[in-house]
Amino acid sequence: MARRNGRRRYPEEVRLVRVRPHDERTRKGGKGRLVRLGVFLAVFFLSAACLGKVCSVLIGQCVNAFAPQEEAEPGEEKLPEEMLGEPVGVNPDDVVMLSQEEHGPRIAIDAGHGGEDDGCHRNGVSESEVNLELALLLEEKLQTLGFETVMLREDHESFLSLEERVKKAEDEDADIYVSIHQNACEEDEEEIDGIETWYYTGMQEGRRLAQLVHNGAVGKTGATDRGARETDELYVLKETSMPACLIETSFLSNSRERQAITSPEYQKKLIEGIAQGIDYYFYPKTMYLTFDDGPSEKNTAAVLDILKERGIEATFFVVGENVKKHPEVARRIVREGHTLGIHCYSHDYKEIYKDVDSYLEDFQKAYDLVYEVTGVEVELFRFPGGSINAYNKKVYKDIIQAMTEKGFIYFDWNASLEDATKNTTPQMLVQNGVSSTLGRKTVVMLAHDVVYDTTQCLRELIDSLPEYEMKPLTAEVEPIQF
């Protein structure tokens, strides 16, 4: 099955539909593709292998295809089976549409254990039964969100081997696999509690899925966070071809958690969190990672290495003086698919913000150098210090007007690592970055690729924001501006 941008393109049902020319589905942006009768015939003739019966009907009616005919009633019509081989009149004024209905992502839900395998059991609470209760709730929730579901176990009596579970998920062409379990410890370790979620070692998409499911479950319930963890031992994780995770939603050996996990109120919160994580997996929010002040020889190279490793494209607002010092790093930025923007040439706030002409002169100098080094005609820029700062209050409006008239677009930011400040640590930078997103649907993140601590925290930052799909800025992106 085809994939687009690393994600599965879901199956489409193609149906023959006749509509009037003024039908709303004929408008731009409507669902389906509209074609006049001649194009329709050509398409279906070429598709004879899969639509042979329909083609035979149309071929048989070519002689009188353009005979006067009453206008068809609006609405979608599937060709009834009994009409095949019968005369079909076609009005030349009719518009014919190939209606395509996309199916949502398909989720394999595995209620762990079952049948003769009861799982762990504490004080009358059976893991197998709790797992199925949660799985059924998850199925219902996901379906309300528009997902398709595949229940691997649907009752208490059925026993499925691990091999059978994986095979069923594969046969149903599931897009992800979510296995629900309960944890337990020995009697003398009754106080151990929390949620932990497992993924297969080395599977990046499985890791992202596990993080999202885990974060959603912990966030909604307030349970102890035992983390998303990797393993190379769990069969249903290592033998599935699709991304998979296994969530241990409670410790049945803990009396408080045992009471919670059998409570309808708590179960609802838990399932809402898991479903939210799955929803973010398929329909993420958007983040534009941006880096200012580079390039530098070592730190920018380290940032580029991490982005390449993670398959992420970002945006670099460069300083002309640094491009002159490290031209090959600037060329690498472009070569690896990142967006290049102008920050300034000299980064001397007092000089470039002295007046409008001073700013334009500095910008042009940087622009010309970047074009000479990389061949890129830059469209985007970022003001040093942001579009409104203590140095440009008197001139920023005039600069914006002048730059806009020249066709350039500026971007500020709405989240930041605060990595240009002193006395920081990589852990502090991650915390700054995550907390400053405020859960926004679209985020432009400010970072600096000349800062060593930024290179040290970048992997953890990316892992801490699995609900975001990271993209490079372009001229088509709605700019974030102060």
N, C-alpha and C positions, 0 to 999 in steps of 0.2 A: 504494500500500500504506500502511495506517495507520501512524502513528508515535505513540509514547507517550513523554512526557518527552524529546522530541527524538530518540528512537531508534526504529528500525524495529520494528514488531511482525511477527514472522516468520510465514510461512504455517502454517495449521493444517489437518490432515487430519481430516475428520469421518467417523466410522464408526458403524454401527448395532451395538450390543453388548447382549446379554442376560445379566444376572447374577442370582444369587440375592440376596434381601434382605440376607443376612448377609455378602455378599462385602465384603472389606476396602475395595474401591473406593467403597463406599457411605458410608464414614465421612467425617467432616468433615476437610477437608484432602486428601482423595484426589483423584486426577486425573480429570478429566471432570466432567460434570454429570449428575445423576441425576433422572429424572422418572418418575412413574407412567404407566401405559399411556395414560390419557386425555390427559395433557399431551403425551406423546410423539406421539400421533396429531395433535394440534393443531399442534404444531411442524412436523411433516413435511407436513401439508396446506398450511401457509403456505409451505413451502419447495419446493412442487411443481415450480417452474421448474428447480431444480437436482437434485432428487431424484425426478423424475417416475416412474421405474420402481419405486422402492421404495414410493412413495405408492400406486401402482396396486395393488401387492400387498396393502398394508394396507387400502385401501378395499374391495377385493374380499373381504376376510376379516372385515369389521366385523360381519357377521351372527353368526358363530360365534367372535368374538374372545374371549368370556368362557366358552367351553365348557371343561369339566374337561380338564386336560392334564397329562401327566407333567412334572415340574419339569425345566427345561433344565439341562444340565450346565454348571458354572461355566466361565468363561473367555470370551475375546473371540471373536465370530463375525462374520466378514464374510459378507454374503449372497452365496452362489455365483451365478454368472451363470445356471447352469441352473435355479435355483430361481425365477427371475423368472417370474411368471405361474402358478406352481404353488401349491397350497394351503399356507398357513403357519399352524400352530396357535399360539395365544398363551395362556399361563396368566395369569389375573388377578392372581396373586400374584407374578409376575415383576416385577423392576425393570428398566427399560430405560435405558441410558446412552448419551448422545452423547459418544463418546470423542474427545477432541481431542489431537492430537499436534503439539507445536510443533517446528518445525525450527530448528536452530541458525543463527547468522549465516553468511552465504555470502561466502567470500573469493576474489577473483580473483587468481591468482598468475601473474605475467608473467615468464617467463624471457627476459630481454632478448636480442635478436638471434636467430640461428638460420638454418638453410638456407644460402643464398648469402651471408648477412651474418654473418661470423665475429666481429664486434666487434674489440676489441683483441687482440693476440697477442704473447706474449713467451716466448722460449726453450721453444717447444713447448707452451705452455699457452694454450688458446683460451678467450676470454671466454665465447663462446656455450656451450661445453661445461660450463664451471664454473657458469654461470648455471643451466643445466638441472639439474645435479647438486643444487645448493642448492634449487631450486624443488621438485624431487621430494621431497627431505628435509623441506622445509617443509610440503608437502602431507600427508605421512605424519604429521608431528607435530601439525598442526592437527586432523586427523581423529581422532587419539587424544584430543584435548581436546574433541571434540564439535562441531567446526565443519564446515560443508560447504565444499568447495573447487571452484574452477573453474580448471583448468589451461589457460592460453591457448596454450601450446606444450608438446607432450608428447614430442617426439623431436628429434633433431639435424637431420633432413632438412627439416622443415617451415619455410617462410618465411611469416611473417605481417607485413603492413604495419602501421604504427601505427594506421591507421584500422580495420583488421580486428581488432586487439587490443581497442581500445576498444569496437567494436561487439559483440564476443563477450561482454565483461564486462557491457555494458548489456543484451544479449539474455538473459543468464543471471540478470539482476536481482541482481548482486553488491552486497554492502553496503559493501565497501571494495575497493581495488585496490592491490596491492603489487607493485612492479616491482623485479627483482633485476638488478644490473649489477656490473661491475668497472671500476676506474679505471686510468688509465695516464698517464705523463708522458714527456717526451723522455728520451733515453738519458742526457743529462748531468744529469738531475734524479732520479737513481735513489733518493735517500734519502727522497723525499717518500712519506709513508705515511698510513694511517688510514682511518676510516669517515666518510662524510658521507651525509646523507639529505635529500632534496629534497621540497618540497611547493609547491603552487600559491599564488601571492601572493593574500592576502586570504581564503583559505578556512580558517576557524578550525578546523573539524573535521579538515581535511587536515593542518594544522599540529600538532594534538594527536596524530594518528595517527603522523606523522613523528617527533615527539619521543619517543613511547613505543617505536616500533620502533628508533629510534636509540639511546635509552638502554639498552634491553634488549640490543642487539647489542654496544655498547661495554662495558656492565657485565659481560656474560658472557665476553667475549674479552680484555678489557684492552687493546684496540686504541687507537691514538691517536684522540682525539675531535676530529673536524673540524666537528662541529656539525650541527644541523638547519637547513637553509637554504631560503630562498624563491626562487622563480623564476616568471617568466611565459612561459617559452619552451618547456619540455618538453611535447610534444604529449599524452602519456598522462596528464599531470597536469592540464592545462588543459581537456581535452576530455571528461573523465569527469564524470558527474553525481554520483558517489559520492565520498567522501573518498579520496584517493589519495596514495601516497608512492613515491619511487624511492630505493632504498638502494644506494650504491656501497660494496660490502663489503670491497674491498681495492684496492691498487695493484699490478697485475701487473708494472709496471715496477720494483717494489721486490722484490729477490730474496728477502728474508726473508718478506714478505707473500705472495709467489707460492708459496713453499714451504708457508706456513701454510694458505692458502686451498684447497690441494689435499690437505690432511691430514684424514682422517676425524675425528680427535679435535677439531681446530679447527672443522671444519664443524659438528659436533654442538653445540659451545658456541654458535657463531654462530646456528644455527637455534633453539636453545632460547631465546636472547635475543630474536630476532625474534618467535617465537611468544608469548613472555611479554608482549611489548609489545602484540601483537594481542589477547591475552586481557584485558589491563588496559583496552584500548580499549572492549571490549564489557561487561566485568564489572569496573568500577573499584572501588577501595576508597573509603571514605567519610571526608570531612573536613568538620568544622563550623568555619567561620571565625567567630571571635568577637572583638568589639572592646569594650574597656572605656574608661570615664572620659569619654566624650562626652556630648552632641554639642558640637562646636565649629563655628563658622560656616564657616571655610574648609577645614580638614582633613577634617572629616566629609563635607562636600560633595564634596571630591575623591575620597574613598573611595567614596562612593555613585555618583559618575560612572563610576568604573572597574568597579564591580560591575555596574552597568547595562549598560555596554559589553560585558561578558563574559557577561551573562545569569546571574549568580550571586546567590543570596539568602544572607544571612549573619545573624548575631545581634549585637545591640548591647545591652550592659549599661550603662545610662545613669546618670549622676549627676544627682540632682534639681536641684541648683543650676545645672547647665549646661542642663538642659531649660528651666528658667525663663528663662535668658538667650537661648536659641535655640529657641523653641517650633516655628518653622516647619521647622527641620531635623529635629526629632523627628517631626513630622507626615510629613515626606518619607520618613523611615525606614519608617514604617508603610505609607504610600501605595505604596511600591515593593516591598512584599511581604516585607520583612525581619522577623525576630522581635525583639520588644522585651522586654528584661529589666531588672530593677532591680539596680543596683550599690550605691547608697547615696544619701543626700541630701547630706551635707556632706563626705564623704571624710576626716573627722577621726578617725583610728584611735583615738587615746586617748579621745576623747569617746564614740564609738559602741560601743566595746568595754569601757566602764567597768563595765557589768553588762547582764543580759539585757534589762531594761526600756529601757535607753538604746538598745540595738540596735533593738528593736521599734519604739520611737518614731521613730527615724531612718528606718527602712524604711517605716513607715506614711506618713510625711510625703512620701517620694519616690513611693510608690504612688499616693497621692491626687493629687499633682501630675501624674503621668504620665497618669492616667485623665482628669483635667480637660483636659489639653492634647491628648491623642490619642484618648481614648475607649477605650483598650485596658485590659482587666483583666488585668494581668500575672500570669503563673503561674511564671515562672522568675526566679531571682536568682543573683548571684555575690557572695560575701563579698569586701570589699576586702582585698587581700593573700592571698586564698585562704581556704578553710574552716579551715585550721590555720596560724596565723602567730604571730609573737612577741608580738602585742598581745592575742590572744584565747584563749590557752592555758587560762585558768581558766574561761572562759565558753562556749567554742565548742560543747561538747556540749549544754549547756542551750539555747543559741540554736537549734541544729539541731533539737532536739526540739520547741521551741516553734513554729518555722517549719513543720516537717513537719506538726504537728497542725493548723496553719492551712491546709494544703493546698498550700504552696509547695515548689518543687523547686530545689535548688541545683546548679550545675555548677562544677567546677574545670576543669583542663586537663591534657593530657598532652604538649603541645608548645608552644613559645613562640618568638616573634621576639626576646625579650629587648629589646624596644624602649622599655622604661621606664628603662633604664640610660643612663648618660652616655657621651659620646665614642664613639658608634656611627656607622656609615655605612650607606646602603641595602644595599650589598653584604654587609656583616656581618649585617644583619638577615635577608636571604635565606638566607645560610649557616646561621644559627641555626635558622630555621624548618625548612629541609629536613633538617638533621642531627638535629633533635630529634624528628622523626616516627618515627625508628627502624624505618621500614617497617611500622608498625602498620596493621592492617586498618581500625580506626576511630580517628580523631584529632580531638580538640578543640583547635584552635589559638588561643593567646592573642595578641592584638595590641591596640594602642591607637590609636583613630582620632583622637586629639588630637595625635599625634606627626607632625611634618612628614616625617621620613625614612620613616615607614610608608607614607605616600601615594606617596613616590618609589620604593619597592621593590615595591609591591603587584602590579603587572603581572608583573614578573620572578618574584616568588614564585609566582604562579598558574601561569606558564609552566613553572616548575621542578618542579611537582607534577602532571603530566598524568595520573598513575595514580590520582588522587583525583577523585571526584565531590563537589562542594562543595554542601552543603545547610544550611538554617537549623535550629537547634535547635527542638524542640517538646516538649510535656509527655510525648509517647509515646517519646522517645529515652531509651535507658538512660543515666543520667547518669555522667559521669566525675567521681569524687570522691576526694579525698585520703584 
